[in-house]
Each structure stands twice: as structure tokens, then as C-alpha cells.
Amino acid sequence: MELLKLEDFAGCVNDTFASRLDDVPLEFVLVEARALQNPSPAAVRQPFSLLFRNTAAVVFPQKIYPLHHPRTGEVGIFLVPIAMEPAGFLYQAVFN
């Protein structure tokens, strides 16, 4: 399995990623993809962060969600709810 990189997501900002929780379909919109500071010269990849928004009225638990997008295919990404905005809840995934 190849490691995911920022470049895999950089062109997908503002795109919708389809997912599901049990049998309920969900949509997460990628609102930010940014590099993080590289803590070690021995790091396997440049650390990065992804922010997704979901417009449901409820917050979903932190867990691995299967996210599908035509560019990335289906990948399991651990999403953590981090904020509530008027437009919905924000979820973050950090890759280091």
C-alpha cells in the first residue's frame, strides 16, 4: 500500500468525498489541504493535514471513514471532529 501524500489531495479542495456510517451515506467536502512542519529529516513523507466539512446537523464520532473520490479511489481516513461552524462540522485528518 502506497503512503498517501499531500499531492494526492491538493487538487481535490472543494470536492466532495462520499462516505458512509453504517448504511447511511455521508458527504464530506475537502475544505483545506496543507503541509505541516516536517519534524524529522528521517520522515517518510512530508506531514500534512486535511480539513473536511459535513453539513449534517449532528456531529459524527471520530473513526476511520471510507472516503471515496474519483482521484484517490476509496481510502480509509481517520477523521476527528474539531469545530462547529454555521455551515456544518469540521473534521481533521493528520498524516505524519
HUJO-V10185 format. One record per pair of residues at least 4 apart in sequence whose C-alpha atoms are under 8 Angstrom apart, sorted by the first residue. I is the first residue (numbers start at 0). J is the second residue. D is the distance in Angstrom with one decimal. If there is no record, write none. Layout:
i->I j->J d->D
i->I j->J d->D
//
This chain:
i->3 j->7 d->6.6
i->4 j->8 d->7.4
i->4 j->44 d->7.1
i->4 j->45 d->7.4
i->4 j->47 d->7.6
i->5 j->9 d->6.0
i->5 j->32 d->6.9
i->5 j->33 d->7.1
i->5 j->34 d->6.9
i->5 j->45 d->7.8
i->5 j->46 d->8.0
i->5 j->47 d->6.1
i->5 j->48 d->8.0
i->6 j->10 d->7.4
i->7 j->70 d->7.8
i->7 j->71 d->6.7
i->8 j->12 d->7.1
i->8 j->32 d->6.6
i->8 j->71 d->7.7
i->9 j->32 d->5.8
i->9 j->33 d->7.8
i->11 j->29 d->6.9
i->11 j->70 d->7.9
i->12 j->28 d->7.7
i->12 j->29 d->5.1
i->12 j->30 d->5.5
i->12 j->31 d->6.0
i->12 j->32 d->6.8
i->13 j->28 d->5.9
i->13 j->29 d->5.3
i->13 j->30 d->5.4
i->13 j->31 d->8.0
i->14 j->28 d->5.6
i->14 j->29 d->5.8
i->14 j->30 d->8.0
i->15 j->26 d->6.3
i->15 j->27 d->5.6
i->15 j->28 d->4.4
i->15 j->29 d->6.5
i->15 j->68 d->7.3
i->16 j->26 d->5.7
i->16 j->27 d->5.2
i->16 j->28 d->6.0
i->16 j->29 d->7.3
i->16 j->66 d->5.6
i->16 j->67 d->5.3
i->16 j->68 d->5.2
i->17 j->24 d->7.3
i->17 j->25 d->6.0
i->17 j->26 d->4.8
i->17 j->27 d->6.5
i->17 j->66 d->5.6
i->17 j->67 d->5.1
i->17 j->68 d->6.8
i->18 j->24 d->5.9
i->18 j->25 d->4.9
i->18 j->26 d->5.9
i->18 j->27 d->7.4
i->18 j->64 d->6.6
i->18 j->65 d->5.5
i->18 j->66 d->4.9
i->18 j->67 d->6.3
i->19 j->23 d->5.3
i->19 j->24 d->4.3
i->19 j->25 d->5.0
i->19 j->26 d->7.9
i->19 j->64 d->7.2
i->19 j->65 d->7.0
i->20 j->24 d->6.6
i->20 j->25 d->7.0
i->20 j->64 d->7.5
i->25 j->53 d->7.9
i->26 j->53 d->6.3
i->27 j->51 d->5.6
i->27 j->52 d->5.4
i->27 j->53 d->4.9
i->28 j->51 d->5.2
i->28 j->52 d->5.1
i->28 j->53 d->6.6
i->29 j->49 d->7.1
i->29 j->50 d->5.9
i->29 j->51 d->4.4
i->29 j->52 d->6.5
i->30 j->49 d->7.7
i->30 j->50 d->5.6
i->30 j->51 d->5.5
i->30 j->52 d->6.7
i->31 j->48 d->7.9
i->31 j->49 d->5.6
i->31 j->50 d->5.0
i->31 j->51 d->7.1
i->32 j->47 d->7.2
i->32 j->48 d->5.9
i->32 j->49 d->4.6
i->32 j->50 d->6.6
i->33 j->47 d->5.6
i->33 j->48 d->5.5
i->33 j->49 d->6.7
i->34 j->45 d->7.0
i->34 j->46 d->6.1
i->34 j->47 d->4.2
i->34 j->48 d->6.4
i->35 j->45 d->7.3
i->35 j->46 d->5.2
i->35 j->47 d->4.8
i->35 j->48 d->6.7
i->36 j->45 d->7.8
i->36 j->46 d->6.8
i->37 j->42 d->7.4
i->37 j->45 d->6.0
i->37 j->46 d->6.1
i->38 j->42 d->7.6
i->42 j->95 d->7.9
i->44 j->95 d->7.2
i->45 j->95 d->7.0
i->46 j->93 d->7.5
i->46 j->94 d->5.4
i->46 j->95 d->4.2
i->47 j->93 d->6.0
i->47 j->94 d->5.3
i->47 j->95 d->6.6
i->48 j->91 d->7.0
i->48 j->92 d->5.7
i->48 j->93 d->4.5
i->48 j->94 d->6.2
i->49 j->91 d->5.6
i->49 j->92 d->5.2
i->49 j->93 d->6.5
i->50 j->89 d->6.5
i->50 j->90 d->5.7
i->50 j->91 d->4.6
i->50 j->92 d->6.6
i->51 j->89 d->5.6
i->51 j->90 d->5.1
i->51 j->91 d->6.4
i->52 j->87 d->6.3
i->52 j->88 d->5.6
i->52 j->89 d->4.6
i->52 j->90 d->6.2
i->53 j->87 d->5.5
i->53 j->88 d->5.5
i->53 j->89 d->6.6
i->53 j->90 d->7.9
i->54 j->86 d->6.1
i->54 j->87 d->4.2
i->54 j->88 d->6.4
i->55 j->87 d->6.4
i->55 j->88 d->7.5
i->56 j->87 d->7.0
i->58 j->80 d->7.2
i->58 j->88 d->6.5
i->59 j->80 d->7.2
i->60 j->79 d->7.2
i->60 j->80 d->7.1
i->61 j->77 d->7.0
i->61 j->78 d->5.5
i->61 j->79 d->4.5
i->61 j->80 d->6.3
i->62 j->76 d->8.0
i->62 j->77 d->5.3
i->62 j->78 d->5.8
i->62 j->79 d->7.0
i->63 j->75 d->5.7
i->63 j->76 d->5.1
i->63 j->77 d->4.0
i->63 j->78 d->6.2
i->64 j->75 d->5.4
i->64 j->76 d->5.4
i->64 j->77 d->6.2
i->64 j->78 d->6.9
i->65 j->73 d->6.2
i->65 j->74 d->5.5
i->65 j->75 d->4.3
i->65 j->76 d->6.4
i->66 j->72 d->8.0
i->66 j->73 d->5.4
i->66 j->74 d->5.4
i->66 j->75 d->6.1
i->66 j->76 d->6.8
i->67 j->71 d->7.0
i->67 j->72 d->5.4
i->67 j->73 d->4.2
i->67 j->74 d->6.5
i->68 j->72 d->5.3
i->68 j->73 d->6.5
i->76 j->92 d->6.9
i->77 j->92 d->6.0
i->78 j->90 d->5.6
i->78 j->91 d->5.4
i->78 j->92 d->5.1
i->79 j->90 d->5.1
i->79 j->91 d->5.3
i->79 j->92 d->6.6
i->80 j->88 d->6.9
i->80 j->89 d->5.8
i->80 j->90 d->4.2
i->80 j->91 d->6.4
i->81 j->88 d->7.6
i->81 j->89 d->5.8
i->81 j->90 d->5.6
i->81 j->91 d->6.6
i->82 j->88 d->5.8
i->82 j->89 d->5.2
i->82 j->90 d->7.3
i->83 j->87 d->6.0
i->83 j->88 d->4.4
i->83 j->89 d->6.2
i->84 j->88 d->5.9
i->84 j->89 d->7.4
//
